[in-house]
């Protein structure tokens, strides 16, 4: 039943009184009020009976009926049966309150007609509303499925790039330091497992993402040795905030690739800060700065992160590239909302 019906129940009898009582305006005030009260008695009895049936009883029955014809027959039976069953006791009660000549057949027929006049439009309105809600739910599910498909495509595109570069790093260590290469392979196995699992996981904790970044930095430190200075500043208040997997590692990878390109030394600072309603993920290098690196990448990793943030958080998630505060280097900053949730 439309929820607006609760407002109509006390209004409709008053509005219909001039139609049901032809000489209403020629009666004295006390007799007019008695006639209006006589209209309220059956109307409210039928209305609240219908409302109780359609709110608490019939939904359980209707769901078991598989065809529109059977559901329609149920509505016809209920709308007709209620006034037929309630009219006799209501008429008897009216006789005690308002003695006079009452025609049972005429009264019962009026009750059936009035029940149909307001129940039939109410059922049509509710059906149209249910269909609109169903269409909206289906559209929402389609939008969600499309977003998840886009996210999976973006994450799957990130994984091969990440794995390929990690394999190259380990391969370069094998002839120089086999023992270090073996230890690095263990870290690489964890990275591979994380990268493969990321295609099945929509969100991970920042703590887990930072653990993977530490492993990745350990691998790169094994490759570059003292030439690379890597540091991680982690605000523990942000540890349990959920973020997309592999949102931080590509930025660290870019910082090393561009910061170390054709340079003997370089540094990378990873900083995670909890800033009220959002968490800031920052990766800073001391290289030549944004778009000034001699290493020419495709920019797909930054574009993919930007698109993933937009799909997950809308306008609340963002990534930016700027010159480092010290004047040399690049600062990549990702903002993740804490309270607004995922879209």
N, C-alpha and C positions, 0 to 999 in steps of 0.2 A: 504493500500500500504506500502511495506517496505520503511523505511525512507532512506535506501541507494539509492533508485531510484533517489533522488534529485541530487546525485553525478553522476549518470550514464547518465542523460539526456544530458548534454553537451559533454560527452565523446563518447557515442555510435555512433552518426552520423559520427564523425571523424574516428572512428575505422572501420565503415561499408562502408566508402566512396570508398575504392578500390574494394569492391565487387559490389557496385551499379553503379560505373562508371568504365567500363572495361578499357578504355584508359586513366585513370586519370594521370598516370605517364608520358605519352607521350605528354600531353597538356602543353601549356605555363603556367607560374605561375599564371597570372591573370585569364586565363580561368579555371584553376584547382580550384582556390579559388571561382570563380563564381559557378562552379558545386557543390563544397562542401557546399556553402551557400544555393544552391537549395535543398540540402538534409536536411540541418538544418531546413528550413522553415516548411515542413510538419511534420518532426519528433518532433520538439519542440511544434508545435501546437497540435498534437495528445497527446504528453506526458503530457503537462500541463492540457489539457482537461480531460484526464483519471485521473490525480492526483486530480484535483478539484472534479470530480465525486466521486472518491473512498474515499476521505477524508471527504467531507462535505455533500454529497447527498446520496450515496448508503448505508452507514451504517444504516441510518434510515429505508431504504426500506428492506434491508436484514433481519433485526431483525423481520420484520413482516412475512417473509416467513418461513414456518414451516418444509419444507422438503429439503433435499440436492438437489433433482432433480430440484425443483423450483429455488433454489439459483444458481445452475449451469446454468440453462436456462437464468437466468438474466445476468450472466457474459458473456455468449455467445452472447446474444443480444447486450449488451453494447459494447463489444470489436469489434463486427462486424459493429454495426450501426455508431459508431463515425467516423471511416475512410470513410464510405460510404457517410455520411452527410458532412464531412469537405473536402473531396477530390475535389469536383467541385469548390468551391470558392478558395481553395488553388491553384489549377491548373490555374484558371483564373488570380490570382495574380502573379503566376510565369510567365505567358505569358507576363505580362506587364514589369516585371523585367528582364526576360531572354527570349526574343523572340526566337522562333524556333519551330520545329515540336514536339509537345507533343501528345502522344496517351492517351486520357482520360481513356479508358478501362484498358490499361496496367498500367497506373499510379494508378488508383483506386485499381486494384488487388494487386499491390505492397504495397500500403498503408495498405490494409487489412492483407496481409501476415506478414508484418513487425510488425504491431500492435499485432498480435497473437504471434509472435516470442519473444517479450519481455514482453508482459502482462501475458501470460500463466505461465511462470516460476515465475514471480513476485507474482502472486496469490497463487501459490503452496508454495512458501517460506513463505508468510504471513500466510497462513493457518497452516503450520507446526509450525510457531512461536506462533500463537494463541493457538494451541493445547498444546504446551509446557508450555505456561503461564497458561493455564487452569489447567493442571496437577499440576503445581507448587502451584497454589492457593489452589487446593483441598488438596494437601499434607500439606500446611501450616495450613489450617483449621483443618485437622485431627490432626496435631501436637498440635495445640492450644486446641482442644477438649480433647486430651489425657492429656495435662498439667492441664487443668481445672478439669478434673475428678480426677487426682492425688491430686490436692490441696484440692478438696472437701473431698476426702477420709481422707487426713491427718488432716484437720480441724475437721471433724466429729469424728475422733479418739481422738483429744485433748479435745473436749467438755465434753464427759462423765467423763473423769478423773478430769477435772476442777470442774464440778458440784458436783460430788460425794464427793470430799474433802471439798467443801464449805458447803454442807449439814451436814457433820460430825462436822464441826466447829460450826455451829449454834446449832446443837443438843446438843453439850456439854455445851452450855451456858444456855439452858432452865432451868435446875434445880438450877443453881447457881444464875442467875440474869435474871428473866423473862423480866424485862423492857429493859435491854440491849439486850436480845435475840430478842425482838420485833423490836428494832431499827436496829439490825443487819439483821433481816429478810427483812426489806425494802431495805437495801443495797444489800442483796442477790438477791432480785427480779430484781434489775437493772442488776446485774451480769448475772442472768439467761437469761434475755432478750438479753443482749449483746452476750452471748455465743450462743444462738439460732440463732440470726441474723447473726452471723459471718459466718455461713454455706452458707448464701446467698450473702455475701459481700466479694469481692475480696480484697479491700483495704479500710483502714480507716485512718483518720488523727492521727498523734502522739498525738495530744491534747486529742482525744477521748480515745486512748489506755492508756494514763496516768491517765485520770479520772477513768477508770475502775481499774487500779492498785491501785490508792488511796483508792477506795472503798474496794478492796480486803485487803489492808493493815489495813484498819479500822476494818474489820471483824477479822483479825488475832490479832490485838491489843486488841480487845474485849476479845478474847480467852486467850491470854497470859498475858494481863495486862502490868505491868511495866517490866516484864521479857523480852519483845521485844521492841527494840528501832528501829523505822523505819523512814527513811528520804528520801525525793524525791528532787533532784536538776534538775530543768527543764529549759532548754534554750529555751526561747520563739521564737527564730528564727527558731526553728525546728517544731513549732506547727502545721503548715499546710502541712508538708511533709507526703506523703502517705506511709503506711506500712501495711503488712498483719495483720488482726485481731488476737488477742491472741498470739502475738509474744513475748510480754514482760511478761505477767502474769505468764506463766509456769516457767519462770526463777526466778521470785519472789517467787513462790511457792516452787521451789527447794531450794532456798536460806534459806527459813524458815524451811523446812523439814530437810535439812542436817545441817544447822547452829544451829538449836535448839535441834537436836537429843541428848538425854541424857545430856543436858546442862541446867543449871538453868537460864542462861541469853544469849541473842544473839542480834545482830544488823544487819540490812539490809539497804544498801544504794542503791537507784536507781538514776542513773545519765544519763540525756539525753543531748547531746552536738551536736551542729551544727559545723562541721569541714570542711567547704569548699564544696567539691564535695560529701561528704557523711555525714550521721548522725550516731553518735555513741550511742547505747543504752547499758548501763552497769548496771549490778546488782552485788553488792559485799556484801558478808557476812563475819563474823569473826569466822566462824567455823573451822573445822579441815583441810579444803583445798580440792582441787580436788581429787576425788576418795579415800579420806581417811575417809569419813563419815561412822559412824556405821549404819546409815540408808541405807539399800540396796534397791535402786530403780531399775527400769528396763532400765533407760536411754532413754526411748522412747520419752520423751518430747524434749530433746536436739536433738536427731536424727531427729525427725519430723520437728523441726524448721530448722535444717540444710538442710533438703531435700526441705522444702518449700522455703527457701531462694534461693536454687540452681534453682528450677523450675521457680521462678519469676525473678531472677536477674542474673542467670548464675554465672560467676566467680566474678561478682561485689558485690554480697552479701555473707556474711560469718558470722560464729559464732565461738567463741573460748572460751575455759575454761583454766584458768591459776591461779596460786597462787596470792592472793591479794598482792598489793604493800607493805603493812605493814608486810608481812611475814606470817600472820595467816589469814586463810580464803580463799575463792574462788572468783574469778572475772570472771563473764560471760559477754562477750562483743559481741554485734551484730552490724555489719556494714551494713547500708542501703544506696545505692547510691541515690543522689539527682537529678542529671541531666541525667544520662544514661538511666533512664526509666526502664520499666518492659519488659522482653523479651517475 
